């Protein structure tokens, strides 16, 4: 995928890139959670974000690069009480995004994957957009609104 090098002029943002190794999935979870903490999310919201990020990063590692190694990039930005997270890879891409979004579909049945990654992401964020092309990689954009906690 072509890298999106633009970041918002206003607001806070971060970028992270790492090799597509499974041990880096936890790094991604913690980094995004720490960044999102600025919005004062509930524990449930934080858990949902971490799970969505885990699924996106795991998909990049397992499906994007299969048995090879590449790079996974994450960018996060804060906008008016919401966090936007973009997870990108330059891997093999997705041939049929609509099919990939179907619950229980997996392109790696040899690994006994559940095929629920995109479904889980979609259930834990307010917006999910996928841009992918075979041989060009995948870009997953997630947005979650963090409602302010009301004082009691």
HUMO-V444175 format. One record per pair of residues at least 24 apart in sequence whose C-alpha atoms are under 10 Angstrom apart, sorted by the first residue. I is the first residue (numbers start at 0). J is the second residue. Records with the same first field share a line. If there is no record, write none. Layout:
I=J ; J
//
This chain:
0=87 ; 88 ; 89 ; 90 ; 91 ; 92 ; 130 ; 131 ; 132 ; 133 ; 134 ; 135 ; 136 ; 137 ; 138
1=87 ; 88 ; 89 ; 135 ; 136 ; 137 ; 138
2=72 ; 87 ; 88 ; 89 ; 138
3=74 ; 85 ; 87 ; 138
4=74
6=74 ; 75 ; 76
7=76 ; 77 ; 78
9=76 ; 77 ; 78
10=76 ; 77 ; 78 ; 79
11=37 ; 75 ; 76 ; 77 ; 78 ; 82
12=74 ; 75 ; 76 ; 77 ; 78 ; 82 ; 83 ; 84
13=73 ; 74 ; 75 ; 76 ; 77 ; 84
14=72 ; 73 ; 74 ; 75 ; 76 ; 84 ; 85
15=71 ; 72 ; 73 ; 74 ; 75 ; 86
16=70 ; 71 ; 72 ; 73 ; 74 ; 86 ; 87 ; 88
17=69 ; 70 ; 71 ; 72 ; 73
18=60 ; 68 ; 69 ; 70 ; 71 ; 72
19=56 ; 57 ; 59 ; 60 ; 61 ; 63 ; 64 ; 65 ; 67 ; 68 ; 69 ; 70 ; 71 ; 72 ; 88 ; 90
20=56 ; 57 ; 59 ; 60 ; 61 ; 64 ; 67 ; 68 ; 69 ; 70 ; 71
21=56 ; 57 ; 59 ; 60 ; 61
23=53 ; 56 ; 57 ; 60 ; 71
24=52 ; 53 ; 54 ; 55 ; 56 ; 57 ; 60 ; 71
25=49 ; 52 ; 53 ; 56
26=53
27=52 ; 53 ; 55 ; 56 ; 71 ; 72 ; 73 ; 86
28=52 ; 53 ; 54 ; 56
29=53
30=73 ; 75
31=73 ; 74 ; 75 ; 76 ; 82 ; 84
34=75 ; 76 ; 77 ; 82
35=75 ; 76 ; 77 ; 81 ; 82 ; 83 ; 84 ; 145
37=77 ; 80 ; 82
38=77 ; 78 ; 79 ; 80 ; 81 ; 82 ; 144 ; 145 ; 146 ; 147 ; 148
39=80 ; 145 ; 146 ; 147 ; 148
40=80 ; 144 ; 145 ; 146 ; 147 ; 148
41=145 ; 146 ; 147 ; 148
44=123 ; 124 ; 143 ; 144 ; 145 ; 146
45=145
46=123
47=119 ; 120 ; 122 ; 123 ; 124 ; 143
48=82 ; 84 ; 120 ; 123 ; 124 ; 141 ; 142 ; 143
49=120 ; 123
50=116 ; 119 ; 120 ; 123
51=84 ; 116 ; 117 ; 118 ; 119 ; 120 ; 121 ; 122 ; 123 ; 124 ; 141
52=84 ; 85 ; 86 ; 120 ; 123 ; 139 ; 141
53=116 ; 120
54=115 ; 116 ; 117 ; 118 ; 119 ; 120
55=85 ; 86 ; 87 ; 116 ; 117 ; 119 ; 120 ; 138 ; 139 ; 140 ; 141
56=86 ; 87 ; 88 ; 116 ; 139
57=116
58=86 ; 88 ; 114 ; 116 ; 117 ; 137
59=86 ; 87 ; 88 ; 89 ; 90 ; 91 ; 92 ; 136 ; 137 ; 138 ; 139
60=88 ; 90
61=90 ; 106 ; 107 ; 110 ; 112
62=90 ; 91 ; 92 ; 93 ; 105 ; 106 ; 107
63=87 ; 88 ; 89 ; 90 ; 91 ; 92 ; 93 ; 133 ; 134 ; 135 ; 136 ; 137
64=88 ; 89 ; 90 ; 91 ; 92 ; 136
65=90 ; 91 ; 107
71=137
72=138
73=138 ; 139 ; 140
74=140
75=140 ; 141 ; 142
76=142
77=142 ; 143 ; 144
78=142 ; 144
79=144 ; 145
80=143 ; 144 ; 145 ; 146 ; 147
81=125 ; 142 ; 143 ; 144 ; 145 ; 146
82=124 ; 141 ; 142 ; 143 ; 144 ; 145
83=124 ; 126 ; 127 ; 140 ; 141 ; 142 ; 143 ; 144
84=127 ; 139 ; 140 ; 141 ; 142 ; 143
85=127 ; 128 ; 129 ; 138 ; 139 ; 140 ; 141 ; 142
86=129 ; 137 ; 138 ; 139 ; 140 ; 141
87=129 ; 130 ; 131 ; 136 ; 137 ; 138 ; 139 ; 140
88=131 ; 135 ; 136 ; 137 ; 138 ; 139
89=131 ; 132 ; 133 ; 134 ; 135 ; 136 ; 137 ; 138
90=131 ; 132 ; 133 ; 134 ; 135 ; 136 ; 137
91=131 ; 132 ; 133 ; 134 ; 135 ; 136 ; 137
92=130 ; 131 ; 132 ; 133 ; 134 ; 135 ; 136 ; 137 ; 138
93=129 ; 130 ; 131 ; 132 ; 133 ; 134 ; 135 ; 136 ; 137
94=131 ; 132 ; 133 ; 134
95=131 ; 132 ; 133
96=129 ; 130 ; 131 ; 132
97=129
100=129
//
